[in-house]
Amino acid sequence: MALNYRSFGFQVLLGMVVGLALGLVARQIGAGPDGDLNWLATTLKTVGSIFVSLLKAIVPPLVFAAIVASIANLRALDNAARLAGQTLLWFAITALIAVSIGLAIGLIVQPGAGLHGTALAMGKADSVGGWLDFLKGLVPGNSLALSAGTKITDGSASTSISFNILQLLVISIAVGLATLKVGDKAEPFLSFVRSLLAVVRAILGWVIRLTPIGSAALIGTAIATYGWSALAQLGTFTAAIYLGLGLVLLVVYPLLLIANGLKPGPFFAKAWPAIQLAFVSRSSVGTLPVTETVTERLGVDKGYAAFAIPLASTTKMDGCASIYPALAAIFVAGFYGIPLHFIDYVLIVFVSVIGSAATAGLTGAIVMLTLTLSTLGLPLEGAGLLLAIDPILDMGRTAVNVAGQVLVGVIVAKREGILYESAYYGEGELVAA
């Protein structure tokens, strides 16, 4: 098959290669005159930040409209309750498998052993997760799920306002359920929500078109900023994470597809644009429209995909909420010389399967990690040890997150008889939504 040089996938891949080369060049140039980033590294960081900011700006209306519309779409499905139950069950099944792999690799590799006393770069987590914090965080402080934060730098204070994606998810679910209860009276509101969703997806489609440029900038920034030194100190841990991610993506997911009577080849061929975008953007929610589109192209009933994928994009995190916290908890315990017992591993599994909503939206895996550490009674400072390489890890984690989101939709659709296998095995390539 000839390579399509005009395809969106090839453009993103080319952007990643260019970004890698530019990052290496920026690394060779060295620091600027004042010890800060040089002009090339600054340019890459600026372009990458703009791309991520554009994705973040579109997330709040996208989450609200997608969740409300997806719940309302349940009325069109004959077996809505069963589909919802099967979806949540498969979320738990794949999360359980992923966290088990993370634990197995951690027990074999012991990534934190022997590093105690090593001068690792110590960061500070911007947000910390605990069960009480998590439960309180579910309750919206206002109807728009807005939160404000103030930072003091060099004696000057700056306040920023942001959306709490987890609270926005709760609000969206509540509004969606209310539209089901109200019935026909909610139709004018639902028409507005569906129109909003169409407009937001169109805008996000424009942003996604910039992915080749954004991917070049983000990859280049990661290489220019961290180089290989951070990876060298935490090389075993990084390798263990990507080994776990690789096993889930390339072994577990294909086996689950085969077990449900589906060939893995078409799945990866059609899901690749979403997986690729997730890798460079590091945002499951930002990838949502592409994820939903590839799921439909795989033959999943459109009504079910409109429910499952928006829900999955905020709660289904095999990379961030399963593999990563399991391995990271073992790393932190090994680094501080704290032994873990059987009950501790059971708690890791419980937190990973039940608490994955703590990673909702763009909060990343750090909240899930601190939630796991606090549950086990491990030093929360351990999370700071891993922040230096978190962007590098987050690329792989998010890619697996999105692949798992598509996988569950396909499997449930297959088992419930709403998968059009002619579309699953048919040809066709996705161009940016």
C-alpha positions in Angstrom: 0.0 0.0 0.0 1.5 3.3 -1.0 2.2 5.9 1.7 -0.2 8.8 1.5 2.0 11.9 2.1 -1.1 14.2 2.3 -2.8 12.1 5.0 -3.3 13.7 8.5 -1.5 10.8 10.1 1.6 11.2 8.0 1.6 14.9 8.7 1.5 14.3 12.5 4.2 11.7 12.2 6.4 14.1 10.2 5.7 16.8 12.8 7.0 14.5 15.6 10.2 13.7 13.6 10.8 17.4 12.9 10.1 18.2 16.6 12.6 15.6 17.7 15.3 17.0 15.4 14.6 20.6 16.5 14.7 19.6 20.1 18.1 18.0 19.7 19.3 21.1 17.9 18.0 23.3 20.7 19.7 21.0 23.2 23.0 21.4 21.4 22.7 25.2 21.2 22.7 25.3 25.0 21.3 27.9 27.4 20.6 31.5 26.5 22.8 34.5 27.6 21.1 34.7 31.0 21.1 31.0 31.6 17.5 30.6 30.4 16.1 28.8 27.3 17.7 29.7 24.0 15.7 31.3 21.1 14.8 27.9 19.5 13.8 26.3 22.8 11.7 29.3 23.6 10.0 29.3 20.3 9.2 25.6 20.6 7.8 26.1 24.1 5.7 29.1 23.0 4.2 27.3 20.0 3.5 24.2 22.1 1.9 26.2 24.9 -0.4 28.0 22.4 -1.5 24.6 21.0 -2.2 23.2 24.4 -4.0 26.4 25.5 -6.3 26.2 22.5 -7.2 22.6 23.4 -7.8 23.6 27.0 -10.0 26.5 26.0 -12.4 24.3 24.1 -12.6 21.6 26.8 -15.3 23.0 29.2 -18.1 23.6 26.6 -17.1 20.3 24.9 -17.4 18.2 28.1 -20.7 19.8 29.1 -22.3 19.5 25.7 -20.9 16.0 25.0 -22.0 14.5 28.3 -25.5 16.1 28.3 -26.1 15.1 24.7 -24.7 11.6 25.3 -27.0 11.0 28.3 -30.0 12.3 26.3 -29.1 10.0 23.5 -29.8 7.0 25.8 -33.5 7.6 25.1 -33.0 6.4 21.6 -31.4 3.1 22.7 -33.7 0.2 23.5 -31.4 -1.3 26.1 -29.9 1.9 27.5 -29.5 0.6 31.1 -27.8 -2.6 30.0 -25.4 -0.7 27.7 -24.5 1.7 30.5 -23.9 -1.2 32.9 -21.8 -3.1 30.3 -19.7 0.0 29.5 -18.9 0.6 33.2 -18.2 -3.1 33.7 -15.7 -3.2 30.8 -14.1 0.0 32.2 -13.4 -1.9 35.4 -12.2 -5.1 33.7 -9.6 -3.4 31.5 -8.5 -1.2 34.4 -8.1 -4.3 36.6 -6.0 -6.0 33.9 -3.9 -2.8 33.4 -3.2 -2.3 37.1 -2.3 -6.0 37.5 0.3 -5.7 34.8 1.7 -2.5 36.4 2.0 -4.3 39.8 3.6 -7.4 38.2 6.2 -5.3 36.4 6.9 -3.2 39.5 7.4 -6.3 41.6 9.8 -7.8 39.1 11.8 -4.6 38.2 11.6 -2.8 41.6 12.3 0.5 39.9 12.9 2.5 43.1 15.2 0.1 44.8 18.8 1.3 45.4 18.0 4.9 44.5 17.6 6.1 48.1 19.9 9.0 48.7 20.3 9.7 45.0 20.1 13.4 44.2 17.0 13.2 42.0 15.4 16.4 40.9 12.5 17.1 43.3 9.4 18.9 42.0 6.3 19.9 43.8 2.8 18.7 42.9 0.4 21.5 42.1 -2.5 19.4 43.3 -2.7 16.6 45.8 -5.3 13.8 45.9 -6.8 12.3 49.0 -10.1 10.4 49.4 -11.7 13.3 51.4 -10.3 15.8 48.9 -11.6 13.7 46.1 -15.1 13.3 47.6 -15.3 17.1 48.4 -14.0 17.8 44.9 -17.0 16.0 43.4 -19.4 18.7 44.9 -19.5 21.8 42.6 -18.8 25.0 44.4 -20.8 26.9 41.8 -23.0 26.1 38.8 -20.2 26.7 36.3 -17.6 24.5 38.2 -15.2 27.5 38.3 -12.3 27.7 40.6 -9.8 30.4 41.3 -6.1 30.1 42.3 -3.6 32.7 43.4 0.1 32.5 43.0 2.7 34.8 44.6 5.9 35.2 42.5 8.6 37.7 43.4 6.2 39.5 45.8 3.5 40.0 43.2 0.2 38.0 43.3 -1.6 36.8 40.2 -5.0 35.1 40.2 -6.3 32.8 37.5 -9.7 31.3 37.0 -10.2 27.8 35.6 -12.8 25.1 35.3 -12.7 22.1 37.6 -13.3 19.3 35.0 -14.3 16.8 37.6 -17.0 19.1 39.0 -18.1 20.0 35.5 -18.5 16.3 34.8 -20.8 16.0 37.8 -22.8 19.0 36.7 -23.1 17.7 33.2 -24.3 14.2 34.3 -26.9 15.8 36.6 -28.2 18.1 33.8 -28.2 15.1 31.4 -30.2 13.0 33.8 -32.6 15.9 34.5 -33.3 16.2 30.7 -34.3 12.5 30.7 -36.7 13.1 33.6 -38.2 16.2 32.2 -38.8 14.5 28.8 -40.3 16.5 25.9 -40.1 19.8 27.8 -36.3 19.5 27.6 -36.3 19.3 23.8 -35.6 23.0 23.2 -32.7 22.9 25.6 -31.4 19.7 24.1 -31.6 21.3 20.6 -29.4 24.1 21.9 -26.9 21.7 23.5 -26.7 19.6 20.3 -26.1 22.8 18.3 -23.4 23.9 20.8 -21.7 20.5 20.5 -21.7 20.8 16.7 -20.2 24.3 16.8 -17.6 23.3 19.5 -16.6 20.2 17.5 -16.1 22.4 14.4 -13.9 24.8 16.3 -11.9 21.9 17.8 -11.6 20.5 14.3 -9.7 23.6 13.3 -7.4 23.3 16.3 -6.8 19.6 15.5 -5.6 20.7 12.1 -2.7 22.4 13.8 -1.6 19.1 15.4 1.4 18.5 13.1 2.8 21.9 14.2 1.8 21.4 17.8 3.3 17.9 17.9 6.6 19.3 16.5 6.7 22.0 19.2 5.7 19.7 22.1 8.1 16.9 21.2 10.9 19.5 20.6 10.2 21.2 24.0 10.4 17.9 25.8 13.7 17.0 24.3 15.2 20.5 24.7 14.0 20.9 28.3 14.7 17.4 29.7 17.2 15.9 27.2 18.3 12.5 28.3 19.6 13.4 31.8 16.3 13.1 33.5 15.7 9.8 31.8 19.1 8.5 32.8 18.4 9.0 36.5 14.9 7.4 36.2 15.6 5.2 33.2 14.5 2.0 34.9 11.2 3.5 36.0 10.6 5.1 32.5 11.3 1.8 30.8 9.0 0.0 33.2 6.2 2.4 32.5 6.5 2.1 28.7 6.9 -1.7 29.0 3.6 -1.8 30.9 1.9 0.6 28.4 3.2 -1.5 25.5 1.9 -4.7 27.0 -1.6 -3.3 27.5 -1.7 -1.6 24.1 -0.1 -4.3 22.0 -0.9 -7.5 23.9 -3.9 -7.1 26.2 -6.1 -5.1 23.8 -5.5 -7.4 20.8 -6.2 -10.5 22.9 -9.5 -8.9 24.2 -10.5 -8.1 20.6 -9.7 -11.7 19.5 -11.6 -13.1 22.5 -14.6 -11.1 21.3 -14.3 -12.4 17.7 -12.6 -9.3 16.2 -9.3 -8.9 14.4 -6.9 -6.4 15.9 -5.6 -5.1 12.5 -8.6 -3.0 11.5 -8.9 -1.7 15.1 -5.5 -0.2 15.2 -5.6 1.0 11.6 -8.7 3.1 12.3 -8.1 4.0 15.9 -4.5 5.2 15.1 -5.4 8.9 14.4 -7.0 9.2 17.9 -4.1 7.4 19.6 -1.6 9.5 17.7 -3.3 12.8 18.6 -3.6 11.7 22.3 0.2 11.0 22.3 1.2 14.5 21.2 -1.6 16.5 22.9 -1.6 14.5 26.2 -5.3 15.2 26.5 -8.0 12.6 26.4 -10.7 15.2 26.5 -9.0 17.3 23.8 -8.9 14.1 21.6 -12.6 13.4 22.2 -14.1 14.3 18.8 -11.5 12.3 17.0 -11.9 9.4 19.4 -15.7 9.4 18.8 -15.2 9.6 15.1 -12.8 6.7 14.9 -15.1 4.7 17.1 -18.0 5.3 14.7 -15.7 4.4 11.8 -15.1 1.1 13.5 -18.8 0.3 13.2 -20.0 1.2 16.6 -23.6 2.4 16.7 -23.6 6.2 16.5 -26.0 6.6 19.4 -24.0 4.3 21.7 -20.7 6.0 20.7 -22.2 9.4 21.5 -22.8 8.1 25.1 -19.7 5.9 25.7 -16.9 8.0 24.4 -17.6 11.3 26.2 -18.0 9.3 29.4 -14.8 7.3 28.7 -12.8 10.4 27.9 -13.2 11.6 31.5 -13.2 8.4 33.5 -11.5 5.6 31.4 -7.8 5.9 32.1 -5.8 2.6 31.8 -2.5 4.5 31.5 -2.9 7.4 34.0 -5.1 5.6 36.6 -3.9 2.0 36.4 -0.4 1.3 35.1 1.2 4.5 36.3 0.1 4.8 39.9 0.8 1.1 40.5 4.4 1.4 39.3 4.9 4.8 40.8 3.7 3.6 44.2 6.2 0.7 44.1 8.9 3.2 43.0 8.2 5.6 45.9 8.1 2.8 48.4 11.4 1.4 47.1 13.0 4.8 47.1 12.1 5.5 50.7 12.8 1.9 51.7 9.2 1.3 52.9 8.0 -2.3 52.5 4.6 -3.0 50.9 2.4 -5.9 51.9 -0.4 -7.8 50.3 -3.1 -5.4 51.6 -1.2 -2.5 50.1 -1.3 -4.1 46.6 -5.0 -4.8 47.1 -5.5 -1.1 47.9 -3.6 -0.1 44.8 -6.0 -2.2 42.7 -9.0 -0.7 44.5 -7.8 2.9 44.0 -7.0 2.3 40.3 -10.4 0.7 39.5 -12.6 2.9 41.6 -10.8 6.2 41.8 -9.9 6.8 38.1 -12.4 9.7 37.9 -9.8 11.6 39.9 -7.9 12.0 36.6 -10.8 13.5 34.8 -10.1 15.8 31.9 -6.7 17.5 31.8 -5.7 17.1 35.5 -3.2 14.4 34.4 -2.0 11.5 36.5 -0.4 13.4 39.4 -3.7 13.6 41.4 -4.3 9.9 40.9 -0.7 9.2 42.1 -1.0 11.3 45.2 -4.4 9.7 45.9 -2.7 6.3 45.7 0.2 7.4 47.9 -2.0 8.9 50.6 -4.2 5.8 50.6 -1.1 3.7 51.2 0.4 6.1 53.7 3.5 6.7 51.5 5.3 10.1 51.5 3.6 12.5 49.2 6.9 14.1 48.4 7.6 11.0 46.3 5.3 12.4 43.7 7.8 15.2 43.2 10.5 12.8 42.3 8.7 11.9 39.1 7.6 15.3 37.9 10.8 15.9 35.9 9.9 13.2 33.4 6.1 13.4 33.7 5.6 15.0 30.3 7.5 12.2 28.6 5.5 9.6 30.5 2.2 11.4 29.9 2.5 11.0 26.2 2.4 7.2 26.4 -0.2 7.2 29.2 -2.7 9.3 27.3 -2.2 7.2 24.1 -3.2 4.1 26.0 -6.0 5.9 27.7 -7.6 6.8 24.4 -7.0 3.3 22.8 -8.8 1.8 25.8 -11.7 4.2 25.4 -12.2 3.1 21.8 -11.6 -0.5 22.7 -14.4 -0.6 25.3 -16.9 1.0 22.9 -16.0 -1.6 20.2 -16.2 -4.6 22.6 -19.5 -3.6 24.2 -21.0 -2.8 20.8 -19.9 -6.3 19.5 -21.3 -8.1 22.5 -24.6 -6.2 22.4 -25.1 -6.6 18.6 -24.7 -3.0 17.7 -21.4 -3.2 15.9 -21.5 -3.0 12.1 -18.7 -5.4 11.2 -18.9 -4.4 7.5 -17.7 -1.0 8.7 -15.2 -2.5 11.2 -13.5 -4.4 8.4 -14.1 -1.8 5.7 -11.5 0.6 4.4 -11.3 4.3 5.0 -8.9 6.8 6.6 -9.8 9.5 9.1 -8.7 13.0 8.3 -8.8 15.6 11.1 -12.4 15.9 12.3 
